Amino acid sequence: MNDLASRKGRIQTVLGLIDPHDLGPALMHEHLLIDLVPPKLAEDADHDQTEIDLCNCWKINYGQVPSLKNYRLDQKDVAVEELLEMRAAGGSAIVDLTTGGLKPDPQGLAQISREAGVHVVMGCGHYVHEYQDAANAHRSIDDFASEMIGQITEGAWGTQVRAGIIGEIGCQSPWTEQEKRVVQGALIAQQETGAALNIHPGRHAEQPQEVIDTIRSLGYPVERVIISHIDRTIFDDTRLLRLADSGCVIELDLFGWEQSAYPMSDIDMPNDGARLRMVRTLLDHGHAEQVLISHDICTRTRLGRYGGHGYQHIFANIVPRMLRRDFTQDEIDTLLTRNPRRLLTFV
C-alpha cells in the first residue's frame, strides 16, 4: 500500500494504517525518543554522568544544575511504562514529532507502540537550522519535498516505518533561508500526500503569524497547518485571536510545565491554569475545531520516572479540572479526539 490513494480517509501509525475512529483520545505533540542536545554539545553529553532523581530534578528544571543527559529520551522501557500510565488514564494515541536532527528512531517507536498497546503516529521532515545536517544547506525545495513524500509513502530514516504527519518543521526568529526551503518543501509534500503539517515557530510573538502569512502568500491553505508552542510564544489575546482567525490550528502543547522559568528564552511561562484560560478564549470565539492540547515532553525531568508529570497528565489531571470548570465533555472530546482524528486522517 505505497500509493497515496490507499491512505486517503485513514490514519497512518508506525504499525500501519488504521480507521480514524480507532484512534481514540490523542496527544498531538510529544516525543518518546529524542536527542535534543545541541550538536555542538553532543560530545559533552556523551560524558555527562549526572543521574536525575527527585533530589535534583527541580534544580535541573530551573537551570541551577546542568544536565545534558536530561535532553536525551532513549529508554524504550521507560517510554512503555509512561504510555501504560497514559492509557490507564484514558489516552489511546500519541504523535511523536521527532524529526531530522533530533535522531528519530522509527523502529524504536514501532517497538514502543507494540509493547504499550498505544497508537503512535510519527512525524517527518527537519527541525531548526542548528540541528540540521550540514548537507541541507545545499538542498533544494523539491529535494526536501521528495524526501518527506517518501517518508510518508515508503519509509522514514532508512526504515520501512512510515510517517503519518509532516513535522515538527523547525523555524526560528529570525527565520533562516534554509528553514524557509524546508517549510516550502513540507507544503509541497502536504499537497501531494494529504497529511497535516506541524510547524515549530521561533520564540517571537509575531513569528507564528509570519509563518502563516507566508504560507498564505505562497498560495497554500492553512486549515491543516498546526502551529505549535503557542503557550510559550503568544501572551496576549489580540495576537492569539488574530492567528486563530487566519484559519490555522493553534496548539497549546506545554501542559504540565507549571514553573515560570523557561531555559530557552527569558520569558515567564504560563501555568496550566493560564493555558486553560487561553483555550477557553479560543473556544468562546468560535475556534473549537482549531485547538489542540499536549505536553511536548522532550526531557527526562518531565517524565513520571524522573519526578515529572508524564504523558498521563492531561488525561489524569487536566480533563477533570476542565470538567470542574466551564468546559463540557463535548468540548473536551473535540480537543482530544475529534480534532486529532480529523487532522491525522489523510485527505
C-alpha positions as CSV (number, residue, x, y, z in Angstrom):
1,M,0.0,0.0,0.0
2,N,2.5,2.6,-1.1
3,D,0.2,4.6,-3.3
4,L,-1.3,7.8,-1.9
5,A,-4.9,6.7,-2.7
6,S,-4.7,3.8,-0.2
7,R,-4.1,6.4,2.6
8,K,-7.0,8.7,1.9
9,G,-9.5,8.6,4.7
10,R,-7.2,6.6,7.0
11,I,-4.6,7.4,9.7
12,Q,-1.0,6.0,9.3
13,T,0.6,4.8,12.5
14,V,4.1,3.3,12.9
15,L,2.4,-0.1,12.8
16,G,0.3,0.6,9.7
17,L,-3.0,2.2,8.6
18,I,-6.0,2.3,10.9
19,D,-9.6,3.5,10.7
20,P,-9.8,7.1,12.1
21,H,-12.5,6.0,14.6
22,D,-10.0,3.6,16.1
23,L,-7.6,6.4,17.1
24,G,-9.3,7.5,20.4
25,P,-8.1,10.4,22.6
26,A,-4.7,11.5,21.4
27,L,-1.8,13.8,22.3
28,M,-0.7,15.6,19.1
29,H,2.7,16.8,20.1
30,E,5.0,14.6,22.1
31,H,8.4,12.9,21.9
32,L,9.0,9.3,23.0
33,L,12.6,9.0,21.7
34,I,14.6,12.2,21.0
35,D,18.1,13.7,21.3
36,L,17.6,17.4,21.9
37,V,21.2,18.0,22.9
38,P,22.6,20.8,20.6
39,P,25.0,19.2,18.1
40,K,27.9,21.3,19.3
41,L,27.5,19.8,22.8
42,A,27.0,16.2,21.8
43,E,30.4,15.1,22.9
44,D,29.9,16.8,26.3
45,A,26.6,15.0,26.6
46,D,28.3,11.6,25.9
47,H,30.3,12.1,29.1
48,D,27.6,13.6,31.3
49,Q,27.3,11.3,34.3
50,T,24.5,13.4,36.1
51,E,21.9,11.0,37.4
52,I,18.5,12.6,37.5
53,D,16.5,11.9,40.7
54,L,13.9,13.5,43.0
55,C,16.7,15.4,44.8
56,N,17.9,17.3,41.7
57,C,15.1,17.4,39.2
58,W,13.9,20.8,40.4
59,K,17.4,22.2,40.2
60,I,17.8,20.8,36.7
61,N,14.5,22.2,35.5
62,Y,15.4,25.6,36.8
63,G,18.9,25.5,35.2
64,Q,20.6,25.5,38.6
65,V,22.2,22.1,37.9
66,P,23.3,21.5,34.3
67,S,22.4,18.1,32.8
68,L,22.8,17.4,29.1
69,K,21.6,13.8,29.8
70,N,18.2,15.4,30.6
71,Y,17.8,16.2,26.9
72,R,18.0,12.6,25.7
73,L,15.0,10.3,25.8
74,D,16.4,7.0,24.7
75,Q,15.0,4.5,27.2
76,K,12.3,2.4,25.4
77,D,11.3,0.6,28.6
78,V,10.7,3.9,30.3
79,A,8.6,5.1,27.4
80,V,6.5,2.0,27.5
81,E,5.9,2.4,31.3
82,E,4.9,6.0,30.8
83,L,2.5,5.2,28.0
84,L,0.9,2.4,30.0
85,E,0.1,5.1,32.6
86,M,-1.3,7.3,29.9
87,R,-3.5,4.5,28.6
88,A,-4.8,3.8,32.1
89,A,-5.7,7.5,32.5
90,G,-7.8,7.4,29.3
91,G,-5.4,8.2,26.4
92,S,-5.0,5.8,23.4
93,A,-2.8,7.6,20.9
94,I,0.3,9.8,20.7
95,V,2.1,11.7,18.0
96,D,5.9,11.7,18.1
97,L,7.3,14.7,16.2
98,T,11.0,13.9,16.5
99,T,12.3,15.0,13.1
100,G,15.6,15.3,11.3
101,G,18.4,16.5,13.5
102,L,16.8,15.0,16.7
103,K,17.8,11.4,16.0
104,P,14.4,9.9,15.1
105,D,14.1,6.2,15.7
106,P,11.2,4.8,13.7
107,Q,11.8,1.1,14.7
108,G,12.1,2.1,18.3
109,L,8.7,3.8,18.1
110,A,7.2,0.7,16.5
111,Q,8.5,-1.4,19.4
112,I,7.2,1.0,22.0
113,S,3.8,1.2,20.3
114,R,3.5,-2.6,20.1
115,E,4.5,-3.2,23.7
116,A,2.4,-0.4,25.2
117,G,-0.7,-1.1,23.1
118,V,-0.9,2.6,22.1
119,H,-1.2,4.1,18.6
120,V,1.9,6.1,17.7
121,V,1.9,8.4,14.7
122,M,5.4,9.5,13.6
123,G,6.4,12.9,12.1
124,C,8.9,13.6,9.4
125,G,11.0,16.5,8.0
126,H,13.6,18.6,9.7
127,Y,13.9,20.5,13.0
128,V,15.5,24.0,13.3
129,H,18.6,25.1,11.3
130,E,21.1,24.5,14.2
131,Y,20.2,20.8,14.4
132,Q,20.0,20.1,10.7
133,D,22.6,18.1,8.7
134,A,25.2,20.3,7.1
135,A,24.2,18.8,3.7
136,N,20.8,20.5,4.0
137,A,22.5,23.9,3.1
138,H,22.8,22.7,-0.5
139,R,19.4,21.0,-0.9
140,S,16.5,22.4,-3.0
141,I,12.9,22.9,-2.0
142,D,11.9,20.0,-4.4
143,D,14.5,17.7,-2.8
144,F,13.1,18.4,0.7
145,A,9.6,17.8,-0.7
146,S,10.6,14.4,-2.3
147,E,12.2,13.3,1.0
148,M,9.1,14.0,3.0
149,I,6.8,12.4,0.5
150,G,9.0,9.3,0.6
151,Q,9.0,9.3,4.4
152,I,5.2,9.0,4.2
153,T,4.8,6.6,1.3
154,E,7.8,4.3,1.6
155,G,9.5,4.7,5.0
156,A,11.5,7.1,7.1
157,W,15.1,7.4,8.1
158,G,16.3,4.2,6.4
159,T,13.4,2.0,7.6
160,Q,10.1,0.8,6.3
161,V,8.2,2.6,9.1
162,R,6.1,5.4,7.6
163,A,5.3,8.8,8.9
164,G,1.7,9.9,9.4
165,I,2.2,13.7,9.7
166,I,4.7,16.2,8.5
167,G,6.7,18.0,11.2
168,E,7.5,19.3,13.5
169,I,9.2,21.5,10.9
170,G,11.6,23.8,12.7
171,C,11.6,27.6,12.3
172,Q,13.2,30.3,14.4
173,S,13.2,34.1,14.7
174,P,14.8,35.4,12.6
175,W,13.7,32.8,10.1
176,T,16.7,31.4,8.1
177,E,16.6,30.8,4.4
178,Q,17.3,27.1,4.8
179,E,14.4,26.7,7.2
180,K,12.1,28.5,4.7
181,R,13.1,26.0,2.0
182,V,12.3,23.1,4.3
183,V,8.9,24.7,5.0
184,Q,8.2,25.1,1.3
185,G,9.2,21.5,0.7
186,A,6.8,20.5,3.5
187,L,4.0,22.4,1.9
188,I,4.5,20.6,-1.4
189,A,4.6,17.3,0.5
190,Q,1.4,18.2,2.3
191,Q,-0.4,18.9,-1.0
192,E,0.9,15.6,-2.5
193,T,0.1,13.4,0.4
194,G,-2.9,14.9,2.2
195,A,-1.1,14.8,5.5
196,A,-1.3,17.5,8.2
197,L,1.7,19.8,8.8
198,N,3.1,20.8,12.2
199,I,5.3,23.9,12.5
200,H,7.7,24.7,15.4
201,P,7.7,28.6,15.4
202,G,10.5,30.8,16.6
203,R,10.4,32.4,20.0
204,H,9.0,35.7,19.0
205,A,5.3,36.7,19.4
206,E,5.0,37.7,15.8
207,Q,6.7,34.7,14.2
208,P,3.6,32.3,14.2
209,Q,1.7,34.9,12.2
210,E,4.7,35.5,9.9
211,V,4.8,31.8,9.1
212,I,1.1,31.6,8.4
213,D,1.1,34.8,6.3
214,T,4.0,33.4,4.3
215,I,2.2,30.2,3.7
216,R,-0.9,32.0,2.5
217,S,1.1,34.3,0.3
218,L,2.6,31.2,-1.4
219,G,-1.0,30.1,-2.2
220,Y,-1.3,27.3,0.2
221,P,-4.3,26.7,2.6
222,V,-3.6,26.8,6.3
223,E,-6.6,24.8,7.7
224,R,-4.4,21.7,8.2
225,V,-1.3,23.7,9.4
226,I,-0.7,23.3,13.1
227,I,1.3,26.0,14.9
228,S,3.0,24.5,17.9
229,H,4.1,26.0,21.2
230,I,1.7,28.9,21.2
231,D,1.8,28.9,25.0
232,R,5.5,29.9,25.1
233,T,5.1,32.3,22.2
234,I,1.9,34.4,22.3
235,F,0.9,36.0,25.6
236,D,-2.0,38.4,24.6
237,D,-5.5,37.7,23.3
238,T,-5.1,40.1,20.3
239,R,-2.3,38.2,18.7
240,L,-3.8,34.8,19.7
241,L,-7.2,35.6,18.1
242,R,-5.6,37.2,15.0
243,L,-3.7,34.0,14.4
244,A,-6.8,31.8,15.0
245,D,-8.8,34.0,12.6
246,S,-6.3,33.1,9.9
247,G,-7.8,29.6,10.0
248,C,-4.7,27.6,11.1
249,V,-4.7,25.2,14.1
250,I,-3.5,26.5,17.4
251,E,-1.5,24.1,19.6
252,L,-1.1,24.7,23.3
253,D,1.4,21.9,24.0
254,L,3.3,22.6,27.2
255,F,0.7,21.4,29.7
256,G,2.4,20.2,32.8
257,W,5.0,23.0,32.7
258,E,3.9,24.8,35.9
259,Q,7.0,26.9,36.6
260,S,7.6,30.3,35.1
261,A,11.3,29.7,34.4
262,Y,12.0,28.8,30.8
263,P,15.6,28.0,30.0
264,M,15.3,28.5,26.2
265,S,14.4,32.2,26.5
266,D,13.9,35.0,29.1
267,I,10.1,34.7,29.3
268,D,7.6,34.0,32.1
269,M,5.9,30.7,31.1
270,P,2.2,30.4,31.9
271,N,1.0,27.6,34.1
272,D,-1.8,25.1,33.3
273,G,-4.5,27.5,34.6
274,A,-3.4,30.2,32.2
275,R,-3.3,27.7,29.4
276,L,-6.9,26.7,30.1
277,R,-7.9,30.3,30.0
278,M,-6.3,30.6,26.6
279,V,-8.2,27.5,25.4
280,R,-11.4,29.0,26.9
281,T,-10.8,32.3,25.0
282,L,-10.4,30.4,21.7
283,L,-13.5,28.3,22.2
284,D,-15.6,31.3,23.2
285,H,-14.6,33.0,19.9
286,G,-15.7,30.0,17.8
287,H,-12.3,28.3,17.3
288,A,-13.0,25.0,19.0
289,E,-12.1,23.0,15.9
290,Q,-8.7,24.7,15.6
291,V,-7.3,23.9,19.0
292,L,-5.1,21.1,20.2
293,I,-3.5,20.4,23.6
294,S,-0.5,18.3,24.5
295,H,2.6,18.3,26.7
296,D,5.6,18.3,24.3
297,I,7.6,16.1,26.6
298,C,11.2,16.2,25.4
299,T,13.3,16.0,28.6
300,R,13.6,13.3,31.2
301,T,12.5,15.5,34.1
302,R,9.1,15.8,32.6
303,L,8.6,12.0,32.8
304,G,7.0,10.5,35.9
305,R,10.0,8.2,36.3
306,Y,12.2,11.3,37.0
307,G,9.8,13.4,39.1
308,G,7.7,14.9,36.3
309,H,4.1,14.7,35.2
310,G,4.4,12.2,32.3
311,Y,2.1,11.6,29.3
312,Q,-0.8,10.8,31.6
313,H,-1.1,14.4,33.0
314,I,-3.7,15.8,30.6
315,F,-6.0,12.8,30.9
316,A,-5.5,12.3,34.7
317,N,-5.4,15.9,35.8
318,I,-6.4,18.4,33.2
319,V,-9.5,16.8,31.9
320,P,-11.1,16.5,35.5
321,R,-10.0,20.1,36.1
322,M,-11.7,21.2,32.9
323,L,-14.9,19.4,33.9
324,R,-14.9,21.1,37.3
325,R,-14.8,24.4,35.4
326,D,-16.8,25.6,32.5
327,F,-15.8,23.0,29.9
328,T,-18.3,20.5,28.6
329,Q,-17.5,16.9,27.8
330,D,-18.3,17.7,24.1
331,E,-15.6,20.4,24.1
332,I,-13.1,18.1,25.7
333,D,-13.9,15.4,23.1
334,T,-13.4,18.0,20.3
335,L,-9.9,18.9,21.7
336,L,-8.6,15.4,22.4
337,T,-10.5,13.1,20.0
338,R,-12.3,14.8,17.1
339,N,-9.6,17.4,16.2
340,P,-6.7,14.9,16.3
341,R,-8.8,12.3,14.3
342,R,-9.6,14.9,11.6
343,L,-6.0,16.2,11.3
344,L,-4.3,12.8,11.3
345,T,-6.7,11.5,8.6
346,F,-5.2,11.7,5.1
347,V,-7.3,13.9,2.8
